[in-house]
Amino acid sequence: MEKRYGKSDCIWVMDRGMVSEDNIAFLKQENRRYILGTTKSHLKKFEQRLLEEDWHTVHAGVEVKLSPSPDGDEETFILCRSQDQRSKDEAILRRFEERIASRLEPMQARCEKQRRDQRKVEREIGRLLGKNTRAAGLFDVEVKPDENGHAKITWKKIAGRRDWATLSAGCYLLQSNVRDWSDKDLWKAYIQLTEAEAAFHIHKSDLSIRPIWHQKQDRVLAHILVGFLAYVLWKTLAALCEKAGLGHEPRRVLEELSQIRSTDVVLPTRDGIEIRKRCVTKPTDHQAILLHQLGQTLPSSLQQTEF
């Protein structure tokens, strides 16, 4: 990357899947600048900062704020909180929590009525928690032998962990050694990762090109090229929509305009010759407003081309 684009004014941006000790050590060589995603466990160090009300809105439903490093080094941390992600996290956690509790209750009752082997019950609980790891930490489960040596289950929810899960829902943490940017600039630079990832989904969903697991380098490069071209097209459409005051998400506009159809009108004559005319359906009032905002005019008919 540095050989192709140089080192000057370069900022490395990586999500938490790319962050490792080796990568961080590489970035710190020669004072490379970076913005990195961190693991969820790092958030615990900033619990008090999450409770403070000095958040800055940088996007609809997204708030951020800067925080110094708890270790006293030169890094800056960016706390981020997404309202949409918060709703998703809480719904997922609640579903797994209810699933664990609904299974533990009959397992506990079964152990009270039957003579069950302790090790077998422990394996069942291990499988249950393993399948619902998102909420497994909210429960304290113990399997002990009763006075007859049979399995006995006792369990409870850990209130402190539930409170932390609620507080940290929708939150994520970034770290950076860029000290001269605002929290908004740092967040916007990092969020470009999601835009780049979305670009490779555009040609699979919006362009309806099926995903392919490539084995050859030239096919991989072709796949990347198609994804890049789709991204450029998508950003162009987004810029047109934003300029027209229609937001920066072209998908909704395209969905609405996709309902406009072309129709072939066929007029038979006495000589046996058919007169064909391809007409465009009249747009609805909403579609007409969108077209007007975009500065586009629909033709009443289209010229047919024969191949």
C-alpha positions as CSV (number, residue, x, y, z in Angstrom):
1,M,0.0,0.0,0.0
2,E,2.8,2.4,0.9
3,K,4.8,1.5,-2.2
4,R,1.8,2.3,-4.4
5,Y,0.3,5.3,-2.6
6,G,3.1,6.6,-0.5
7,K,3.3,7.4,3.2
8,S,2.5,11.1,3.3
9,D,-0.9,12.0,4.9
10,C,-1.8,8.3,5.0
11,I,-4.1,7.1,7.8
12,W,-4.7,3.4,8.2
13,V,-8.2,2.4,9.1
14,M,-8.9,-1.2,10.3
15,D,-11.9,-2.9,12.0
16,R,-11.4,-5.0,15.0
17,G,-11.1,-8.2,12.9
18,M,-7.8,-6.8,11.5
19,V,-6.4,-5.6,14.8
20,S,-3.6,-7.7,16.3
21,E,-0.4,-7.1,18.2
22,D,1.7,-7.5,15.1
23,N,-0.4,-5.1,13.0
24,I,-0.4,-2.5,15.8
25,A,3.4,-2.9,16.2
26,F,3.7,-2.3,12.4
27,L,1.5,0.8,12.6
28,K,3.5,2.3,15.4
29,Q,6.7,1.9,13.4
30,E,7.7,5.2,11.7
31,N,4.8,6.9,13.5
32,R,2.1,5.7,11.1
33,R,-1.3,7.3,11.8
34,Y,-4.3,5.0,12.3
35,I,-7.9,4.6,13.4
36,L,-8.8,1.2,14.7
37,G,-11.8,-0.6,16.0
38,T,-11.4,-2.3,19.4
39,T,-13.0,-5.4,21.0
40,K,-16.1,-5.0,23.1
41,S,-14.2,-5.9,26.2
42,H,-12.2,-2.6,26.0
43,L,-15.5,-0.7,26.6
44,K,-15.5,-1.7,30.3
45,K,-12.6,0.6,31.0
46,F,-14.9,3.5,29.9
47,E,-18.0,2.7,31.9
48,Q,-18.0,6.0,33.7
49,R,-17.6,7.9,30.4
50,L,-20.6,6.1,29.0
51,L,-22.7,7.4,31.8
52,E,-21.7,11.0,31.3
53,E,-23.9,13.2,29.1
54,D,-21.3,15.0,26.9
55,W,-22.1,13.1,23.6
56,H,-22.0,14.9,20.2
57,T,-24.5,13.9,17.5
58,V,-22.5,13.2,14.2
59,H,-25.3,11.5,12.3
60,A,-29.0,10.7,12.7
61,G,-29.1,8.3,15.7
62,V,-25.3,8.3,16.2
63,E,-23.4,10.0,19.0
64,V,-19.7,10.1,19.7
65,K,-17.2,11.7,22.1
66,L,-13.5,11.7,22.7
67,S,-11.8,10.2,25.7
68,P,-8.1,10.1,26.8
69,S,-6.4,6.7,27.1
70,P,-7.0,5.2,30.6
71,D,-3.4,4.0,30.4
72,G,-2.1,7.5,30.1
73,D,-0.4,7.0,26.7
74,E,-0.8,9.3,23.6
75,E,-3.7,7.4,22.0
76,T,-7.1,8.9,21.8
77,F,-10.3,6.8,22.2
78,I,-13.6,7.6,20.5
79,L,-16.7,6.3,22.2
80,C,-19.6,5.7,19.7
81,R,-23.2,5.0,20.4
82,S,-25.7,4.0,17.7
83,Q,-29.5,4.1,18.5
84,D,-30.3,1.6,15.7
85,Q,-27.6,-0.8,16.9
86,R,-28.7,-0.4,20.4
87,S,-32.2,-1.6,19.5
88,K,-30.8,-4.6,17.7
89,D,-28.4,-5.5,20.5
90,E,-31.1,-5.3,23.1
91,A,-33.5,-7.4,21.0
92,I,-30.8,-10.1,20.4
93,L,-29.7,-10.2,24.1
94,R,-33.3,-10.4,25.2
95,R,-34.0,-13.3,22.8
96,F,-31.0,-15.3,24.0
97,E,-31.7,-14.4,27.7
98,E,-35.3,-15.7,27.4
99,R,-34.1,-18.8,25.6
100,I,-31.6,-19.7,28.3
101,A,-34.1,-19.0,31.2
102,S,-36.9,-21.0,29.4
103,R,-34.6,-24.0,29.2
104,L,-33.1,-23.8,32.7
105,E,-36.4,-23.8,34.4
106,P,-37.6,-27.3,33.1
107,M,-34.1,-28.7,33.5
108,Q,-34.1,-27.6,37.1
109,A,-37.6,-29.2,37.7
110,R,-36.5,-32.4,35.9
111,C,-33.5,-32.8,38.2
112,E,-35.8,-32.3,41.3
113,K,-38.1,-35.1,40.1
114,Q,-35.5,-37.5,38.6
115,R,-32.2,-39.0,39.6
116,R,-29.9,-37.5,37.1
117,D,-26.2,-37.8,36.6
118,Q,-24.3,-34.6,37.5
119,R,-21.8,-34.8,34.6
120,K,-24.5,-35.4,32.1
121,V,-26.5,-32.3,33.3
122,E,-23.3,-30.2,33.2
123,R,-22.8,-31.1,29.6
124,E,-26.4,-30.2,28.7
125,I,-26.0,-26.8,30.4
126,G,-22.7,-26.3,28.6
127,R,-24.3,-26.9,25.3
128,L,-27.2,-24.6,26.2
129,L,-24.9,-21.7,27.1
130,G,-22.6,-22.5,24.1
131,K,-25.5,-22.0,21.7
132,N,-26.5,-18.8,23.4
133,T,-23.2,-17.1,24.1
134,R,-24.6,-13.6,23.7
135,A,-26.4,-13.9,27.0
136,A,-24.5,-16.7,28.7
137,G,-22.6,-14.3,30.9
138,L,-25.8,-13.0,32.4
139,F,-26.4,-16.3,34.3
140,D,-24.7,-17.9,37.2
141,V,-25.4,-21.6,37.0
142,E,-24.2,-24.3,39.3
143,V,-24.7,-28.1,39.3
144,K,-24.0,-29.8,42.6
145,P,-24.9,-33.2,44.0
146,D,-27.7,-33.4,46.5
147,E,-27.7,-35.5,49.6
148,N,-28.2,-38.6,47.5
149,G,-25.5,-37.7,45.0
150,H,-27.9,-36.8,42.2
151,A,-27.6,-33.6,40.2
152,K,-29.2,-30.4,41.5
153,I,-29.3,-27.2,39.5
154,T,-29.2,-23.7,41.1
155,W,-29.1,-20.6,38.9
156,K,-29.7,-16.9,39.0
157,K,-29.3,-13.8,36.8
158,I,-26.4,-11.5,37.6
159,A,-27.8,-8.0,37.9
160,G,-24.5,-6.2,37.5
161,R,-23.8,-7.9,34.1
162,R,-27.3,-7.2,33.0
163,D,-26.9,-3.5,33.8
164,W,-23.6,-3.4,31.9
165,A,-25.2,-5.1,28.9
166,T,-27.9,-2.5,28.9
167,L,-25.5,0.4,29.2
168,S,-23.1,-0.9,26.5
169,A,-25.8,-1.9,24.0
170,G,-25.2,-0.1,20.7
171,C,-21.8,1.2,21.8
172,Y,-18.4,0.6,20.3
173,L,-15.0,2.0,20.8
174,L,-12.3,3.3,18.4
175,Q,-8.7,4.1,19.1
176,S,-6.4,6.4,17.2
177,N,-3.1,8.3,17.5
178,V,-4.5,11.1,15.3
179,R,-4.7,14.0,17.8
180,D,-5.6,16.9,15.5
181,W,-9.0,15.7,14.4
182,S,-12.4,16.1,16.0
183,D,-14.5,13.2,17.2
184,K,-16.8,13.6,14.2
185,D,-13.9,13.6,11.7
186,L,-12.4,10.4,13.2
187,W,-15.8,8.7,13.2
188,K,-16.5,9.6,9.6
189,A,-13.1,8.3,8.5
190,Y,-13.7,5.0,10.3
191,I,-17.2,4.6,9.0
192,Q,-15.9,4.6,5.4
193,L,-15.0,0.9,6.1
194,T,-18.7,0.0,6.2
195,E,-19.3,1.9,3.0
196,A,-16.5,0.0,1.3
197,E,-17.9,-3.3,2.6
198,A,-21.3,-2.3,1.4
199,A,-19.9,-1.7,-2.1
200,F,-19.2,-5.3,-2.5
201,H,-22.8,-6.2,-1.5
202,I,-24.3,-3.7,-4.1
203,H,-23.5,-5.9,-7.1
204,K,-24.9,-8.9,-5.3
205,S,-28.1,-7.4,-4.2
206,D,-29.0,-4.3,-6.2
207,L,-27.4,-5.5,-9.4
208,S,-28.6,-9.1,-8.8
209,I,-25.2,-10.7,-9.5
210,R,-24.8,-13.9,-7.5
211,P,-21.8,-14.2,-5.2
212,I,-19.0,-16.5,-6.4
213,W,-16.2,-18.0,-4.4
214,H,-13.3,-17.4,-6.7
215,Q,-10.2,-19.6,-6.9
216,K,-8.2,-17.8,-9.6
217,Q,-6.4,-14.5,-9.2
218,D,-7.8,-13.0,-12.5
219,R,-11.4,-13.8,-11.3
220,V,-10.7,-12.2,-7.9
221,L,-9.5,-9.1,-9.6
222,A,-12.5,-9.0,-12.0
223,H,-14.8,-9.4,-8.9
224,I,-13.1,-6.5,-7.2
225,L,-13.4,-4.4,-10.4
226,V,-17.1,-5.0,-10.7
227,G,-17.6,-4.2,-7.0
228,F,-15.6,-1.0,-7.4
229,L,-17.5,0.1,-10.5
230,A,-20.8,-0.6,-8.6
231,Y,-19.5,1.5,-5.7
232,V,-18.6,4.4,-8.0
233,L,-22.1,4.3,-9.6
234,W,-23.7,4.1,-6.2
235,K,-21.8,7.1,-4.8
236,T,-22.7,9.0,-8.0
237,L,-26.4,8.3,-7.5
238,A,-26.1,9.2,-3.8
239,A,-24.5,12.5,-4.7
240,L,-27.3,13.3,-7.2
241,C,-29.9,12.5,-4.6
242,E,-28.2,14.6,-2.0
243,K,-27.9,17.5,-4.4
244,A,-31.6,17.2,-5.2
245,G,-32.5,17.3,-1.4
246,L,-33.5,13.7,-1.4
247,G,-31.0,12.5,1.2
248,H,-27.9,10.4,0.6
249,E,-29.6,7.0,0.2
250,P,-30.5,6.3,-3.4
251,R,-32.0,2.9,-2.8
252,R,-35.4,4.3,-1.7
253,V,-35.5,6.6,-4.8
254,L,-34.6,3.7,-7.1
255,E,-37.3,1.5,-5.5
256,E,-39.9,4.1,-6.1
257,L,-38.8,4.9,-9.7
258,S,-38.5,1.2,-10.5
259,Q,-42.3,1.0,-10.5
260,I,-42.4,3.0,-13.8
261,R,-42.9,0.6,-16.7
262,S,-42.7,0.6,-20.4
263,T,-45.5,-0.9,-22.4
264,D,-45.6,-2.1,-26.0
265,V,-48.7,-1.0,-27.8
266,V,-49.5,-3.2,-30.9
267,L,-51.8,-1.9,-33.6
268,P,-52.7,-4.4,-36.3
269,T,-53.6,-3.1,-39.8
270,R,-55.6,-4.6,-42.7
271,D,-52.5,-5.2,-44.6
272,G,-51.3,-7.6,-41.9
273,I,-48.6,-5.2,-40.8
274,E,-48.3,-4.5,-37.1
275,I,-47.5,-1.0,-35.8
276,R,-45.7,-1.2,-32.5
277,K,-45.0,1.7,-30.2
278,R,-43.3,1.4,-26.9
279,C,-44.9,3.8,-24.4
280,V,-43.9,4.8,-20.9
281,T,-46.5,4.6,-18.1
282,K,-47.5,7.9,-16.5
283,P,-45.7,8.4,-13.2
284,T,-47.6,8.8,-10.0
285,D,-47.6,12.2,-8.2
286,H,-44.8,11.0,-5.9
287,Q,-42.7,9.7,-8.7
288,A,-43.3,13.0,-10.6
289,I,-42.0,14.9,-7.6
290,L,-38.8,12.7,-7.4
291,L,-38.2,13.2,-11.1
292,H,-38.7,16.9,-10.9
293,Q,-36.2,17.1,-7.9
294,L,-33.7,15.1,-9.9
295,G,-34.2,17.3,-13.0
296,Q,-35.3,14.4,-15.1
297,T,-38.1,14.2,-17.6
298,L,-39.7,11.0,-18.8
299,P,-40.3,10.6,-22.6
300,S,-43.8,9.5,-23.6
301,S,-42.4,6.8,-25.8
302,L,-39.2,5.0,-26.5
303,Q,-37.6,4.2,-29.8
304,Q,-37.3,0.4,-30.4
305,T,-34.0,-1.0,-31.6
306,E,-33.8,-4.2,-33.5
307,F,-30.8,-6.5,-33.2
